[in-house]
Amino acid sequence: MIVYINGDFLPKEEAKLSPFDRGFLFADGVYEVIRTYNGKLFRYEDHMDRLRRSMDSIKLEYDLSSIKNIIHQLIEYNNLDKNESLIYIQITRGISVPRSHKFPESVLPTIFISTTQIEENDTDRKKGISIITLEDLRWKRCDIKSVSLLPTVLSNEEANKKGAREAILFRDGLITEGTHTNFFAAKDETIFTAPEGNHILSGITRKIVLELCNQLDIPISEEFIKKDKLKTFEEFFVTSTTKEITPVIKIDSLTVSGNQPGQLTMILQNEFGKLTITN
Ligand SMILES: Cc1ncc(COP(=O)(O)O)c(C=O)c1O
């Protein structure tokens, strides 16, 4: 596998980072995950806008204009032209020697980009998944796509241990989102999801779902769902770049929509599929 790091295209074994990199020492960095459909980047500008917002939020400056070109080169070097790729981009504040909280002066950010082949598997999307609820342990800037992911790593691990595919998180009794997904519910033909703000990441797939709802005249309510009202909803799904629109058929011990993907979920999945086919 060839990866890109600080200006070089290298076999992954030769890509090296300083232990003084602030990404390693402080999780002082941000990232993005993009994918291709039909070999073409999907919603590239949306992802770059979010990366810019994340960088601005942590006061990190980096010129993103060459990223698309680098990605295309990586796809070529890794012979992924005929496959679908998942692209990971991470930018950190660079190196601080000696270790110090203070931002370093005149230090270049570290940039790392990798591309991997997507092994398509639509079982979860067709059959739906079980998820669990857990307390949201994260900080108050979940809108920043920060590499500081320990709370969601731990929550996701707890879900895995319990045989679930995702954990959805609640703060003060309100559902925010999943560990790496946005969360949606539906009832009375209306779609519900948490509002944008500092308690959730503004998912690109979330944005697409809302666009599709608008096109299909499906009413949207961007309000927090109360954890203790989950049983009053008819269907649920989670969204992300890699999970697309994945139906939820069980939350903790609550079986939903007869253990099957719900109607609205399937309509939205179908419309989303059309976008990917024509990408
Ligand atoms: C916390 C969180 N919420 C939501 C999402 C979904 O975002 P997107 O649809 O842009 O992949 C992610 C993706 O990684 C995430 O980490």
The ligand as an SDF file (V2000), in Angstrom:
LIG
                    3D

 16 16  0  0  0  0  0  0  0  0999 V2000
  -19.4540   11.0240   15.4050 C   0  0  0  0  0  0  0  0  0  0  0  0
  -19.8620   10.8830   13.9720 C   0  0  0  0  0  0  0  0  0  0  0  0
  -21.0910   11.2450   13.5990 N   0  0  0  0  0  0  0  0  0  0  0  0
  -21.5120   11.1250   12.3350 C   0  0  0  0  0  0  0  0  0  0  0  0
  -20.6860   10.5930   11.3440 C   0  0  0  0  0  0  0  0  0  0  0  0
  -21.1850   10.4540    9.9360 C   0  0  0  0  0  0  0  0  0  0  0  0
  -20.6120   11.4250    9.0890 O   0  0  0  0  0  0  0  0  0  0  0  0
  -20.5290   11.2290    7.5290 P   0  0  0  0  0  0  0  0  0  0  0  0
  -21.9290   10.9650    7.0510 O   0  0  0  0  0  0  0  0  0  0  0  0
  -19.9980   12.5140    7.0180 O   0  0  0  0  0  0  0  0  0  0  0  0
  -19.6270   10.0680    7.2710 O   0  0  0  0  0  0  0  0  0  0  0  0
  -19.3760   10.2290   11.6770 C   0  0  0  0  0  0  0  0  0  0  0  0
  -18.4740    9.7050   10.6730 C   0  0  0  0  0  0  0  0  0  0  0  0
  -17.3690    9.3120   10.9130 O   0  0  0  0  0  0  0  0  0  0  0  0
  -18.9450   10.3790   13.0320 C   0  0  0  0  0  0  0  0  0  0  0  0
  -17.7050   10.0310   13.4110 O   0  0  0  0  0  0  0  0  0  0  0  0
  1  2  1  0
  2  3  1  0
  2 15  2  0
  3  4  2  0
  4  5  1  0
  5  6  1  0
  5 12  2  0
  6  7  1  0
  7  8  1  0
  8  9  2  0
  8 10  1  0
  8 11  1  0
 12 13  1  0
 12 15  1  0
 13 14  2  0
 15 16  1  0
M  END
$$$$
